[in-house]
Amino acid sequence: MAMYLFGYLTDDFFGRVVVAPSGQTVAQLAEQLTAWSWFPEAESPFVVTNEAGDELDPGVMLADAGLANGDIFTVRRSP
């Protein structure tokens, strides 16, 4: 099932609506969002957090990570 999420990158000022299948992993979601960023070629590891600021496991499917339609997530590139 497809879900829409609102994604933000900490090194970008645009928020983006991302449509993703619930069976996609958190890591794939981060890659999808960063592909549209100012620096898509940056390959540093990512930390993905939900709206509450809880870090999400990159190997978990979106539905299992507790994300649902309309949720906000943030991707931070680790130094």
Phi and psi in degrees as a GROMACS rama.xvg file:
@    title "Ramachandran Plot"
@    xaxis  label "Phi"
@    yaxis  label "Psi"
@TYPE xy
-80.3334  144.346  ALA-2
-133.454  152.235  MET-3
-107.735  138.091  TYR-4
-133.297  157.209  LEU-5
-106.629  115.905  PHE-6
-112.317  142.568  GLY-7
-130.471  140.743  TYR-8
-105.146  138.219  LEU-9
-70.1316  -21.069  THR-10
-105.141  23.4735  ASP-11
-141.19  151.507  ASP-12
-103.009  0.428917  PHE-13
-94.8317  137.609  PHE-14
-94.9536  147.351  GLY-15
-131.39  144.874  ARG-16
-87.3845  125.582  VAL-17
-116.464  127.083  VAL-18
-102.638  122.106  VAL-19
-142.056  149.884  ALA-20
-73.0432  144.33  PRO-21
-64.2515  -17.6868  SER-22
-85.1361  -0.312533  GLY-23
-77.2841  150.354  GLN-24
-83.9634  162.713  THR-25
-60.8094  -39.4264  VAL-26
-62.8605  -41.1136  ALA-27
-65.4852  -36.3215  GLN-28
-63.3474  -43.7397  LEU-29
-62.4389  -42.2494  ALA-30
-64.0128  -39.4633  GLU-31
-62.8409  -44.7305  GLN-32
-67.531  -45.3743  LEU-33
-68.896  -21.4584  THR-34
-62.3765  -23.1298  ALA-35
-99.5882  7.52307  TRP-36
-84.4663  176.976  SER-37
-65.7139  -29.6662  TRP-38
-127.393  68.4375  PHE-39
-65.7831  -20.067  PRO-40
-81.2302  -10.4127  GLU-41
-62.8711  129.398  ALA-42
-114.417  26.0508  GLU-43
-72.4043  157.62  SER-44
-64.1552  155.357  PRO-45
-111.869  148.553  PHE-46
-119.356  124.633  VAL-47
-110.409  130.505  VAL-48
-123.855  154.112  THR-49
-88.1786  -175.6  ASN-50
-60.9295  -31.0047  GLU-51
-79.8802  -8.17304  ALA-52
92.2643  7.11311  GLY-53
-76.9453  133.009  ASP-54
-72.8505  134.264  GLU-55
-100.817  141.281  LEU-56
-69.1137  123.457  ASP-57
-64.8627  -22.395  PRO-58
-89.482  -1.54388  GLY-59
-91.1074  144.309  VAL-60
-66.8561  150.77  MET-61
-55.2482  -45.3591  LEU-62
-62.9953  -38.5719  ALA-63
-73.7774  -20.8027  ASP-64
-81.016  -5.19545  ALA-65
90.1626  9.88193  GLY-66
-84.7693  142.15  LEU-67
-140.842  171.381  ALA-68
-48.6702  131.654  ASN-69
84.974  -1.98982  GLY-70
-72.7402  155.777  ASP-71
-105.526  137.59  ILE-72
-134.805  156.327  PHE-73
-127.007  138.344  THR-74
-114.237  126.241  VAL-75
-118.252  130.655  ARG-76
-80.3795  127.882  ARG-77
-74.3536  142.751  SER-78
